[in-house]
């Protein structure tokens, strides 16, 4: 895993924790916070899949386009 990937996952985790905390605190924008949770969780899954692919020897988008 690259440093950039580690930082991206850490950001996702921080954003997920923040959104959950706002929901638990009773923030009125439930729909927006649920969307944020969904988006950040999917971003994290995509990064983790990219990492698994690199470990398995898959070709990345950057390798194809670069």
Residue pairs with C-beta under 8 A, 6 or more apart in sequence:
1 51
5 47
5 50
5 51
8 43
8 47
9 44
9 47
9 48
12 40
12 41
12 43
12 44
12 47
13 44
15 36
15 40
16 37
16 40
16 41
16 44
19 33
19 36
19 37
19 40
20 37
22 29
22 33
23 30
23 33
23 34
23 37
27 33
50 60
53 60
54 60
